[in-house]
Amino acid sequence: MDTIQNNTVASVHYTGTLPDTGEVFDSSEGRDPLVFLVGHRQMIPGFEEEMLGAKVGERRTFTLEPERAYGQREEANVTTFPRAHFAAVEAEVPLEVGMTLVADMMDGPRPFSVVAVEEDTITADFNHQLAGKSLTFSVEVVELRAAEEGEIAHGHVHGKGGVTH
Ligand code: ZN
């Protein structure tokens, strides 16, 4: 397994910046490398596409349009809730614009950011915080190995940097 391809377990160091401002939105600097199974939708699509064929030690820098990153923002993902639903939260911390909360939805917990707090309602934005943004990544390949059968069947990495079960 010399290069990144489907069913490779890849360990990478990465830094993600917003090309407009240079602001770093995420980085593995000072942490363990990111470990992921290639070809199983663990990563945003463009990230894997741009890294296919990369060798250990190789560094690639690329910019993804929103379509190949977290998608476009959708106004349908902005919803208003009765503020009373958040009484338990509000008993602990004041509700503020910009904070991230988790809603228990029928399909499971979904994070959102608070975009408005009114007397009787709060407005929640379920769009990913990086939706609608172009993202630049600088990625260095640290380690590659072939995935094991169990990992391919589960669609995720087992052991170091992955799922332990
Ligand atoms: Zn598993």
Backbone and ligand atoms as CSV (ligand in chain L), in Angstrom:
chain,resi,resn,atom,element,x,y,z
A,1,MET,N,N,0.871,-1.205,0.000
A,1,MET,CA,C,0.000,0.000,0.000
A,1,MET,C,C,0.896,1.240,0.000
A,2,ASP,N,N,1.322,1.639,-1.198
A,2,ASP,CA,C,2.290,2.736,-1.307
A,2,ASP,C,C,1.637,4.104,-1.428
A,3,THR,N,N,0.414,4.124,-1.906
A,3,THR,CA,C,-0.246,5.413,-2.112
A,3,THR,C,C,-1.684,5.340,-1.583
A,4,ILE,N,N,-2.268,6.519,-1.391
A,4,ILE,CA,C,-3.655,6.578,-0.915
A,4,ILE,C,C,-4.588,6.105,-2.020
A,5,GLN,N,N,-5.384,5.105,-1.701
A,5,GLN,CA,C,-6.412,4.605,-2.621
A,5,GLN,C,C,-7.556,4.057,-1.779
A,6,ASN,N,N,-8.615,3.617,-2.420
A,6,ASN,CA,C,-9.746,3.084,-1.665
A,6,ASN,C,C,-9.300,1.920,-0.801
A,7,ASN,N,N,-9.865,1.868,0.418
A,7,ASN,CA,C,-9.543,0.833,1.404
A,7,ASN,C,C,-8.114,0.922,1.932
A,8,THR,N,N,-7.531,2.116,1.844
A,8,THR,CA,C,-6.299,2.429,2.561
A,8,THR,C,C,-6.691,3.064,3.891
A,9,VAL,N,N,-5.955,2.725,4.959
A,9,VAL,CA,C,-6.059,3.492,6.199
A,9,VAL,C,C,-4.948,4.527,6.162
A,10,ALA,N,N,-5.345,5.784,6.108
A,10,ALA,CA,C,-4.394,6.883,5.959
A,10,ALA,C,C,-4.303,7.679,7.245
A,11,SER,N,N,-3.079,7.974,7.678
A,11,SER,CA,C,-2.836,8.893,8.791
A,11,SER,C,C,-2.228,10.154,8.206
A,12,VAL,N,N,-2.836,11.282,8.493
A,12,VAL,CA,C,-2.373,12.544,7.901
A,12,VAL,C,C,-2.349,13.649,8.952
A,13,HIS,N,N,-1.431,14.577,8.759
A,13,HIS,CA,C,-1.519,15.853,9.465
A,13,HIS,C,C,-2.103,16.867,8.495
A,14,TYR,N,N,-2.949,17.739,8.991
A,14,TYR,CA,C,-3.618,18.667,8.093
A,14,TYR,C,C,-3.842,20.000,8.792
A,15,THR,N,N,-3.926,21.034,7.982
A,15,THR,CA,C,-4.373,22.335,8.465
A,15,THR,C,C,-5.387,22.851,7.459
A,16,GLY,N,N,-6.551,23.253,7.969
A,16,GLY,CA,C,-7.593,23.809,7.114
A,16,GLY,C,C,-7.709,25.304,7.344
A,17,THR,N,N,-7.673,26.073,6.259
A,17,THR,CA,C,-7.805,27.531,6.376
A,17,THR,C,C,-8.905,28.034,5.437
A,18,LEU,N,N,-9.438,29.188,5.786
A,18,LEU,CA,C,-10.401,29.847,4.903
A,18,LEU,C,C,-9.607,30.701,3.931
A,19,PRO,N,N,-9.719,30.431,2.621
A,19,PRO,CA,C,-8.855,31.140,1.660
A,19,PRO,C,C,-9.074,32.654,1.654
A,20,ASP,N,N,-10.272,33.103,2.007
A,20,ASP,CA,C,-10.543,34.546,1.977
A,20,ASP,C,C,-9.768,35.298,3.049
A,21,THR,N,N,-9.646,34.686,4.224
A,21,THR,CA,C,-9.067,35.406,5.366
A,21,THR,C,C,-7.779,34.784,5.878
A,22,GLY,N,N,-7.507,33.528,5.501
A,22,GLY,CA,C,-6.349,32.829,6.045
A,22,GLY,C,C,-6.587,32.264,7.433
A,23,GLU,N,N,-7.792,32.448,7.964
A,23,GLU,CA,C,-8.112,31.952,9.295
A,23,GLU,C,C,-8.054,30.421,9.325
A,24,VAL,N,N,-7.385,29.865,10.338
A,24,VAL,CA,C,-7.317,28.407,10.509
A,24,VAL,C,C,-8.592,27.952,11.209
A,25,PHE,N,N,-9.373,27.084,10.560
A,25,PHE,CA,C,-10.599,26.594,11.200
A,25,PHE,C,C,-10.411,25.234,11.847
A,26,ASP,N,N,-9.369,24.511,11.461
A,26,ASP,CA,C,-9.114,23.217,12.086
A,26,ASP,C,C,-7.699,22.807,11.728
A,27,SER,N,N,-7.047,22.081,12.656
A,27,SER,CA,C,-5.695,21.630,12.395
A,27,SER,C,C,-5.367,20.467,13.313
A,28,SER,N,N,-4.536,19.560,12.818
A,28,SER,CA,C,-4.075,18.457,13.663
A,28,SER,C,C,-2.728,18.794,14.299
A,29,GLU,N,N,-2.196,20.006,14.071
A,29,GLU,CA,C,-0.912,20.390,14.658
A,29,GLU,C,C,-0.974,20.229,16.168
A,30,GLY,N,N,0.034,19.577,16.728
A,30,GLY,CA,C,0.083,19.402,18.175
A,30,GLY,C,C,-0.815,18.288,18.670
A,31,ARG,N,N,-1.473,17.584,17.764
A,31,ARG,CA,C,-2.312,16.452,18.149
A,31,ARG,C,C,-1.836,15.212,17.398
A,32,ASP,N,N,-2.481,14.070,17.689
A,32,ASP,CA,C,-2.213,12.879,16.900
A,32,ASP,C,C,-2.717,13.123,15.484
A,33,PRO,N,N,-2.114,12.434,14.500
A,33,PRO,CA,C,-2.628,12.588,13.136
A,33,PRO,C,C,-4.086,12.133,13.033
A,34,LEU,N,N,-4.752,12.644,12.018
A,34,LEU,CA,C,-6.097,12.180,11.678
A,34,LEU,C,C,-5.970,10.842,10.948
A,35,VAL,N,N,-6.748,9.846,11.372
A,35,VAL,CA,C,-6.699,8.518,10.759
A,35,VAL,C,C,-8.060,8.242,10.135
A,36,PHE,N,N,-8.085,7.869,8.856
A,36,PHE,CA,C,-9.375,7.600,8.224
A,36,PHE,C,C,-9.261,6.498,7.182
A,37,LEU,N,N,-10.386,5.870,6.932
A,37,LEU,CA,C,-10.490,4.801,5.932
A,37,LEU,C,C,-10.945,5.437,4.620
A,38,VAL,N,N,-10.123,5.303,3.596
A,38,VAL,CA,C,-10.391,5.972,2.315
A,38,VAL,C,C,-11.488,5.227,1.552
A,39,GLY,N,N,-12.436,5.991,1.002
A,39,GLY,CA,C,-13.452,5.406,0.131
A,39,GLY,C,C,-14.720,5.001,0.855
A,40,HIS,N,N,-14.876,5.449,2.113
A,40,HIS,CA,C,-16.064,5.082,2.881
A,40,HIS,C,C,-16.803,6.299,3.433
A,41,ARG,N,N,-16.683,7.409,2.748
A,41,ARG,CA,C,-17.424,8.622,3.078
A,41,ARG,C,C,-17.187,9.110,4.504
A,42,GLN,N,N,-15.980,8.832,5.018
A,42,GLN,CA,C,-15.670,9.365,6.342
A,42,GLN,C,C,-15.281,10.834,6.261
A,43,MET,N,N,-14.774,11.225,5.098
A,43,MET,CA,C,-14.270,12.582,4.912
A,43,MET,C,C,-15.176,13.312,3.918
A,44,ILE,N,N,-15.050,14.646,3.899
A,44,ILE,CA,C,-15.739,15.375,2.849
A,44,ILE,C,C,-15.174,14.913,1.499
A,45,PRO,N,N,-16.015,14.877,0.449
A,45,PRO,CA,C,-15.605,14.198,-0.790
A,45,PRO,C,C,-14.318,14.729,-1.411
A,46,GLY,N,N,-14.165,16.020,-1.491
A,46,GLY,CA,C,-13.005,16.588,-2.171
A,46,GLY,C,C,-11.690,16.281,-1.479
A,47,PHE,N,N,-11.736,16.127,-0.162
A,47,PHE,CA,C,-10.517,15.852,0.597
A,47,PHE,C,C,-9.893,14.543,0.123
A,48,GLU,N,N,-10.696,13.495,0.021
A,48,GLU,CA,C,-10.177,12.204,-0.444
A,48,GLU,C,C,-9.763,12.269,-1.905
A,49,GLU,N,N,-10.599,12.904,-2.740
A,49,GLU,CA,C,-10.285,12.975,-4.168
A,49,GLU,C,C,-8.923,13.623,-4.397
A,50,GLU,N,N,-8.660,14.690,-3.653
A,50,GLU,CA,C,-7.400,15.420,-3.850
A,50,GLU,C,C,-6.192,14.656,-3.317
A,51,MET,N,N,-6.429,13.734,-2.385
A,51,MET,CA,C,-5.307,13.003,-1.773
A,51,MET,C,C,-5.053,11.650,-2.422
A,52,LEU,N,N,-5.903,11.218,-3.343
A,52,LEU,CA,C,-5.692,9.922,-3.991
A,52,LEU,C,C,-4.336,9.906,-4.679
A,53,GLY,N,N,-3.609,8.805,-4.475
A,53,GLY,CA,C,-2.303,8.652,-5.127
A,53,GLY,C,C,-1.146,9.257,-4.359
A,54,ALA,N,N,-1.411,9.914,-3.222
A,54,ALA,CA,C,-0.321,10.545,-2.463
A,54,ALA,C,C,0.476,9.485,-1.696
A,55,LYS,N,N,1.788,9.723,-1.584
A,55,LYS,CA,C,2.689,8.792,-0.896
A,55,LYS,C,C,2.976,9.290,0.528
A,56,VAL,N,N,3.540,8.394,1.345
A,56,VAL,CA,C,3.978,8.798,2.683
A,56,VAL,C,C,5.024,9.912,2.546
A,57,GLY,N,N,4.860,10.953,3.334
A,57,GLY,CA,C,5.790,12.079,3.303
A,57,GLY,C,C,5.382,13.165,2.324
A,58,GLU,N,N,4.454,12.849,1.436
A,58,GLU,CA,C,4.017,13.839,0.443
A,58,GLU,C,C,3.057,14.842,1.085
A,59,ARG,N,N,3.201,16.108,0.688
A,59,ARG,CA,C,2.293,17.145,1.163
A,59,ARG,C,C,1.542,17.730,-0.023
A,60,ARG,N,N,0.231,17.862,0.120
A,60,ARG,CA,C,-0.574,18.472,-0.933
A,60,ARG,C,C,-1.405,19.607,-0.339
A,61,THR,N,N,-1.520,20.665,-1.111
A,61,THR,CA,C,-2.345,21.803,-0.706
A,61,THR,C,C,-3.373,22.041,-1.806
A,62,PHE,N,N,-4.642,22.166,-1.401
A,62,PHE,CA,C,-5.709,22.317,-2.391
A,62,PHE,C,C,-6.858,23.104,-1.778
A,63,THR,N,N,-7.644,23.706,-2.656
A,63,THR,CA,C,-8.814,24.458,-2.214
A,63,THR,C,C,-10.064,23.806,-2.778
A,64,LEU,N,N,-11.033,23.557,-1.910
A,64,LEU,CA,C,-12.294,22.923,-2.303
A,64,LEU,C,C,-13.405,23.956,-2.328
A,65,GLU,N,N,-14.191,23.954,-3.413
A,65,GLU,CA,C,-15.418,24.745,-3.449
A,65,GLU,C,C,-16.429,24.082,-2.503
A,66,PRO,N,N,-17.458,24.828,-2.067
A,66,PRO,CA,C,-18.420,24.254,-1.114
A,66,PRO,C,C,-19.015,22.924,-1.561
A,67,GLU,N,N,-19.257,22.757,-2.870
A,67,GLU,CA,C,-19.870,21.522,-3.366
A,67,GLU,C,C,-19.037,20.294,-3.025
A,68,ARG,N,N,-17.707,20.472,-2.947
A,68,ARG,CA,C,-16.827,19.326,-2.644
A,68,ARG,C,C,-16.407,19.342,-1.177
A,69,ALA,N,N,-16.986,20.255,-0.397
A,69,ALA,CA,C,-16.671,20.331,1.031
A,69,ALA,C,C,-17.958,20.067,1.818
A,70,TYR,N,N,-18.495,21.078,2.477
A,70,TYR,CA,C,-19.678,20.862,3.324
A,70,TYR,C,C,-20.984,21.298,2.660
A,71,GLY,N,N,-20.954,21.527,1.346
A,71,GLY,CA,C,-22.187,21.871,0.642
A,71,GLY,C,C,-22.555,23.336,0.806
A,72,GLN,N,N,-23.630,23.710,0.127
A,72,GLN,CA,C,-24.120,25.081,0.215
A,72,GLN,C,C,-25.000,25.236,1.451
A,73,ARG,N,N,-25.073,26.456,1.952
A,73,ARG,CA,C,-26.021,26.735,3.030
A,73,ARG,C,C,-27.443,26.626,2.480
A,74,GLU,N,N,-28.352,26.112,3.289
A,74,GLU,CA,C,-29.748,26.056,2.866
A,74,GLU,C,C,-30.596,26.743,3.916
A,75,GLU,N,N,-31.391,27.709,3.437
A,75,GLU,CA,C,-32.224,28.453,4.386
A,75,GLU,C,C,-33.256,27.552,5.059
A,76,ALA,N,N,-33.614,26.431,4.384
A,76,ALA,CA,C,-34.565,25.493,4.989
A,76,ALA,C,C,-34.006,24.873,6.269
A,77,ASN,N,N,-32.686,24.979,6.454
A,77,ASN,CA,C,-32.073,24.427,7.665
A,77,ASN,C,C,-32.074,25.429,8.827
A,78,VAL,N,N,-32.699,26.555,8.620
A,78,VAL,CA,C,-32.824,27.546,9.697
A,78,VAL,C,C,-34.261,27.484,10.220
A,79,THR,N,N,-34.409,27.214,11.513
A,79,THR,CA,C,-35.703,26.913,12.107
A,79,THR,C,C,-35.890,27.710,13.390
A,80,THR,N,N,-37.143,28.012,13.695
A,80,THR,CA,C,-37.451,28.696,14.952
A,80,THR,C,C,-38.111,27.718,15.920
A,81,PHE,N,N,-37.662,27.748,17.169
A,81,PHE,CA,C,-38.231,26.906,18.218
A,81,PHE,C,C,-38.814,27.788,19.315
A,82,PRO,N,N,-39.840,27.297,20.020
A,82,PRO,CA,C,-40.266,27.997,21.236
A,82,PRO,C,C,-39.110,28.028,22.237
A,83,ARG,N,N,-38.883,29.185,22.814
A,83,ARG,CA,C,-37.770,29.298,23.757
A,83,ARG,C,C,-37.969,28.379,24.967
A,84,ALA,N,N,-39.236,28.085,25.275
A,84,ALA,CA,C,-39.542,27.235,26.436
A,84,ALA,C,C,-38.900,25.854,26.311
A,85,HIS,N,N,-38.655,25.393,25.054
A,85,HIS,CA,C,-38.017,24.089,24.870
A,85,HIS,C,C,-36.614,24.057,25.451
A,86,PHE,N,N,-36.042,25.214,25.657
A,86,PHE,CA,C,-34.652,25.282,26.103
A,86,PHE,C,C,-34.535,25.749,27.542
A,87,ALA,N,N,-35.640,25.595,28.285
A,87,ALA,CA,C,-35.647,26.040,29.687
A,87,ALA,C,C,-34.570,25.325,30.496
A,88,ALA,N,N,-34.387,24.036,30.224
A,88,ALA,CA,C,-33.391,23.277,30.995
A,88,ALA,C,C,-31.979,23.791,30.708
A,89,VAL,N,N,-31.718,24.114,29.433
A,89,VAL,CA,C,-30.413,24.677,29.077
A,89,VAL,C,C,-30.237,26.031,29.746
A,90,GLU,N,N,-31.298,26.826,29.641
A,90,GLU,CA,C,-31.217,28.194,30.137
A,90,GLU,C,C,-31.055,28.268,31.659
A,91,ALA,N,N,-31.480,27.201,32.327
A,91,ALA,CA,C,-31.285,27.153,33.776
A,91,ALA,C,C,-29.800,27.040,34.119
A,92,GLU,N,N,-28.997,26.554,33.137
A,92,GLU,CA,C,-27.570,26.343,33.390
A,92,GLU,C,C,-26.704,27.459,32.814
A,93,VAL,N,N,-27.006,27.863,31.604
A,93,VAL,CA,C,-26.204,28.902,30.937
A,93,VAL,C,C,-27.133,29.851,30.188
A,94,PRO,N,N,-26.776,31.129,30.117
A,94,PRO,CA,C,-27.601,32.045,29.323
A,94,PRO,C,C,-27.529,31.698,27.838
A,95,LEU,N,N,-28.667,31.760,27.145
A,95,LEU,CA,C,-28.688,31.536,25.700
A,95,LEU,C,C,-28.084,32.745,25.009
A,96,GLU,N,N,-27.127,32.485,24.114
A,96,GLU,CA,C,-26.466,33.577,23.419
A,96,GLU,C,C,-26.340,33.247,21.940
A,97,VAL,N,N,-26.427,34.280,21.124
A,97,VAL,CA,C,-26.191,34.117,19.691
A,97,VAL,C,C,-24.772,33.604,19.485
A,98,GLY,N,N,-24.638,32.578,18.641
A,98,GLY,CA,C,-23.316,32.033,18.335
A,98,GLY,C,C,-23.008,30.755,19.071
A,99,MET,N,N,-23.756,30.460,20.136
A,99,MET,CA,C,-23.462,29.231,20.866
A,99,MET,C,C,-24.003,28.024,20.104
A,100,THR,N,N,-23.373,26.866,20.357
A,100,THR,CA,C,-23.790,25.628,19.709
A,100,THR,C,C,-24.535,24.763,20.716
A,101,LEU,N,N,-25.704,24.290,20.330
A,101,LEU,CA,C,-26.507,23.397,21.161
A,101,LEU,C,C,-26.828,22.151,20.346
A,102,VAL,N,N,-27.409,21.172,21.011
A,102,VAL,CA,C,-27.801,19.942,20.322
A,102,VAL,C,C,-29.295,19.730,20.526
A,103,ALA,N,N,-30.004,19.509,19.438
A,103,ALA,CA,C,-31.446,19.245,19.509
A,103,ALA,C,C,-31.677,17.749,19.375
A,104,ASP,N,N,-32.586,17.204,20.165
A,104,ASP,CA,C,-32.989,15.808,20.006
A,104,ASP,C,C,-34.070,15.748,18.949
A,105,MET,N,N,-33.696,15.313,17.750
A,105,MET,CA,C,-34.645,15.228,16.657
A,105,MET,C,C,-35.061,13.768,16.493
A,106,MET,N,N,-36.079,13.552,15.656
A,106,MET,CA,C,-36.564,12.189,15.460
A,106,MET,C,C,-35.466,11.275,14.936
A,107,ASP,N,N,-34.557,11.817,14.131
A,107,ASP,CA,C,-33.491,10.991,13.559
A,107,ASP,C,C,-32.201,11.059,14.385
A,108,GLY,N,N,-32.309,11.526,15.634
A,108,GLY,CA,C,-31.143,11.539,16.511
A,108,GLY,C,C,-30.700,12.947,16.847
A,109,PRO,N,N,-29.629,13.076,17.651
A,109,PRO,CA,C,-29.170,14.404,18.046
A,109,PRO,C,C,-28.549,15.158,16.873
A,110,ARG,N,N,-28.895,16.426,16.743
A,110,ARG,CA,C,-28.313,17.240,15.667
A,110,ARG,C,C,-27.849,18.574,16.247
A,111,PRO,N,N,-26.587,18.913,16.021
A,111,PRO,CA,C,-26.090,20.190,16.534
A,111,PRO,C,C,-26.592,21.366,15.692
A,112,PHE,N,N,-26.749,22.486,16.338
A,112,PHE,CA,C,-27.099,23.712,15.603
A,112,PHE,C,C,-26.463,24.895,16.308
A,113,SER,N,N,-26.365,26.006,15.597
A,113,SER,CA,C,-25.909,27.228,16.250
A,113,SER,C,C,-27.087,28.169,16.413
A,114,VAL,N,N,-27.054,28.903,17.499
A,114,VAL,CA,C,-28.109,29.855,17.812
A,114,VAL,C,C,-27.831,31.137,17.037
A,115,VAL,N,N,-28.801,31.540,16.194
A,115,VAL,CA,C,-28.584,32.751,15.401
A,115,VAL,C,C,-29.441,33.921,15.873
A,116,ALA,N,N,-30.475,33.653,16.694
A,116,ALA,CA,C,-31.259,34.746,17.272
A,116,ALA,C,C,-31.933,34.252,18.547
A,117,VAL,N,N,-31.995,35.118,19.527
A,117,VAL,CA,C,-32.711,34.830,20.777
A,117,VAL,C,C,-33.738,35.933,20.981
A,118,GLU,N,N,-35.023,35.551,20.894
A,118,GLU,CA,C,-36.106,36.512,21.121
A,118,GLU,C,C,-36.775,36.167,22.448
A,119,GLU,N,N,-37.751,36.980,22.816
A,119,GLU,CA,C,-38.391,36.754,24.102
A,119,GLU,C,C,-39.016,35.358,24.177
A,120,ASP,N,N,-39.707,34.949,23.109
A,120,ASP,CA,C,-40.442,33.673,23.148
A,120,ASP,C,C,-39.855,32.593,22.243
A,121,THR,N,N,-38.910,32.953,21.397
A,121,THR,CA,C,-38.379,31.988,20.424
A,121,THR,C,C,-36.854,32.069,20.352
A,122,ILE,N,N,-36.267,30.978,19.885
A,122,ILE,CA,C,-34.879,31.059,19.443
A,122,ILE,C,C,-34.818,30.562,18.006
A,123,THR,N,N,-33.890,31.107,17.248
A,123,THR,CA,C,-33.701,30.690,15.869
A,123,THR,C,C,-32.437,29.863,15.790
A,124,ALA,N,N,-32.600,28.659,15.200
A,124,ALA,CA,C,-31.523,27.670,15.165
A,124,ALA,C,C,-31.077,27.469,13.734
A,125,ASP,N,N,-29.773,27.412,13.515
A,125,ASP,CA,C,-29.210,27.165,12.192
A,125,ASP,C,C,-28.551,25.795,12.203
A,126,PHE,N,N,-29.166,24.843,11.468
A,126,PHE,CA,C,-28.646,23.474,11.404
A,126,PHE,C,C,-27.629,23.289,10.279
A,127,ASN,N,N,-27.365,24.326,9.504
A,127,ASN,CA,C,-26.317,24.217,8.496
A,127,ASN,C,C,-24.983,23.960,9.178
A,128,HIS,N,N,-24.138,23.145,8.531
A,128,HIS,CA,C,-22.776,22.991,9.044
A,128,HIS,C,C,-22.110,24.364,9.047
A,129,GLN,N,N,-21.291,24.620,10.058
A,129,GLN,CA,C,-20.698,25.958,10.176
A,129,GLN,C,C,-19.787,26.297,9.004
A,130,LEU,N,N,-19.335,25.272,8.280
A,130,LEU,CA,C,-18.481,25.523,7.126
A,130,LEU,C,C,-19.252,25.388,5.810
A,131,ALA,N,N,-20.577,25.208,5.877
A,131,ALA,CA,C,-21.381,25.144,4.652
A,131,ALA,C,C,-21.275,26.478,3.916
A,132,GLY,N,N,-21.238,26.391,2.598
A,132,GLY,CA,C,-21.191,27.605,1.784
A,132,GLY,C,C,-19.813,28.228,1.681
A,133,LYS,N,N,-18.820,27.600,2.302
A,133,LYS,CA,C,-17.465,28.178,2.303
A,133,LYS,C,C,-16.515,27.329,1.459
A,134,SER,N,N,-15.594,28.012,0.773
A,134,SER,CA,C,-14.461,27.327,0.165
A,134,SER,C,C,-13.424,27.090,1.249
A,135,LEU,N,N,-12.770,25.946,1.174
A,135,LEU,CA,C,-11.819,25.560,2.223
A,135,LEU,C,C,-10.494,25.161,1.593
A,136,THR,N,N,-9.403,25.649,2.164
A,136,THR,CA,C,-8.071,25.248,1.721
A,136,THR,C,C,-7.470,24.298,2.750
A,137,PHE,N,N,-6.954,23.186,2.262
A,137,PHE,CA,C,-6.301,22.223,3.143
A,137,PHE,C,C,-4.855,22.053,2.721
A,138,SER,N,N,-3.983,21.952,3.721
A,138,SER,CA,C,-2.614,21.521,3.504
A,138,SER,C,C,-2.456,20.219,4.270
A,139,VAL,N,N,-2.157,19.150,3.541
A,139,VAL,CA,C,-2.221,17.804,4.112
A,139,VAL,C,C,-0.899,17.088,3.875
A,140,GLU,N,N,-0.344,16.478,4.932
A,140,GLU,CA,C,0.872,15.680,4.807
A,140,GLU,C,C,0.566,14.240,5.205
A,141,VAL,N,N,0.950,13.311,4.366
A,141,VAL,CA,C,0.701,11.892,4.640
A,141,VAL,C,C,1.761,11.388,5.607
A,142,VAL,N,N,1.322,10.849,6.755
A,142,VAL,CA,C,2.231,10.370,7.794
A,142,VAL,C,C,2.439,8.871,7.686
A,143,GLU,N,N,1.363,8.138,7.425
A,143,GLU,CA,C,1.448,6.677,7.438
A,143,GLU,C,C,0.320,6.117,6.577
A,144,LEU,N,N,0.576,4.995,5.911
A,144,LEU,CA,C,-0.449,4.302,5.131
A,144,LEU,C,C,-0.387,2.816,5.432
A,145,ARG,N,N,-1.546,2.203,5.477
A,145,ARG,CA,C,-1.572,0.733,5.537
A,145,ARG,C,C,-2.857,0.258,4.867
A,146,ALA,N,N,-2.857,-1.007,4.457
A,146,ALA,CA,C,-4.074,-1.594,3.891
A,146,ALA,C,C,-5.078,-1.818,5.015
A,147,ALA,N,N,-6.342,-1.554,4.742
A,147,ALA,CA,C,-7.384,-1.809,5.740
A,147,ALA,C,C,-7.581,-3.303,5.902
A,148,GLU,N,N,-7.985,-3.698,7.120
A,148,GLU,CA,C,-8.337,-5.100,7.349
A,148,GLU,C,C,-9.780,-5.342,6.910
A,149,GLU,N,N,-10.105,-6.620,6.718
A,149,GLU,CA,C,-11.459,-6.955,6.247
A,149,GLU,C,C,-12.545,-6.376,7.140
A,150,GLY,N,N,-12.328,-6.491,8.454
A,150,GLY,CA,C,-13.329,-5.984,9.402
A,150,GLY,C,C,-13.527,-4.488,9.277
A,151,GLU,N,N,-12.450,-3.784,8.999
A,151,GLU,CA,C,-12.548,-2.330,8.842
A,151,GLU,C,C,-13.350,-1.986,7.584
A,152,ILE,N,N,-13.086,-2.708,6.514
A,152,ILE,CA,C,-13.808,-2.452,5.260
A,152,ILE,C,C,-15.293,-2.763,5.453
A,153,ALA,N,N,-15.576,-3.871,6.176
A,153,ALA,CA,C,-16.974,-4.246,6.408
A,153,ALA,C,C,-17.690,-3.191,7.256
A,154,HIS,N,N,-16.990,-2.643,8.256
A,154,HIS,CA,C,-17.614,-1.663,9.148
A,154,HIS,C,C,-17.593,-0.248,8.563
A,155,GLY,N,N,-16.684,-0.003,7.642
A,155,GLY,CA,C,-16.600,1.338,7.077
A,155,GLY,C,C,-15.878,2.330,7.969
A,156,HIS,N,N,-15.060,1.817,8.896
A,156,HIS,CA,C,-14.255,2.724,9.716
A,156,HIS,C,C,-12.989,2.017,10.199
A,157,VAL,N,N,-12.073,2.814,10.729
A,157,VAL,CA,C,-10.774,2.314,11.181
A,157,VAL,C,C,-10.923,1.704,12.567
A,158,HIS,N,N,-10.253,0.595,12.789
A,158,HIS,CA,C,-10.179,0.010,14.127
A,158,HIS,C,C,-8.811,0.301,14.741
A,159,GLY,N,N,-8.783,0.373,16.057
A,159,GLY,CA,C,-7.505,0.554,16.760
A,159,GLY,C,C,-7.097,2.000,16.841
A,160,LYS,N,N,-5.776,2.249,16.835
A,160,LYS,CA,C,-5.231,3.584,17.083
A,160,LYS,C,C,-5.831,4.621,16.122
A,161,GLY,N,N,-6.406,5.638,16.683
A,161,GLY,CA,C,-6.995,6.704,15.884
A,161,GLY,C,C,-8.375,6.372,15.356
A,162,GLY,N,N,-8.858,5.159,15.646
A,162,GLY,CA,C,-10.163,4.751,15.120
A,162,GLY,C,C,-11.097,4.286,16.223
A,163,VAL,N,N,-11.962,3.344,15.879
A,163,VAL,CA,C,-12.984,2.853,16.796
A,163,VAL,C,C,-12.427,1.639,17.536
A,164,THR,N,N,-12.606,1.564,18.851
A,164,THR,CA,C,-12.211,0.379,19.597
A,164,THR,C,C,-13.486,-0.351,20.035
A,165,HIS,N,N,-13.674,-1.526,19.484
A,165,HIS,CA,C,-14.794,-2.381,19.894
A,165,HIS,C,C,-14.572,-3.802,19.423
L,1,ZN,ZN,ZN,-15.949,-1.436,13.595
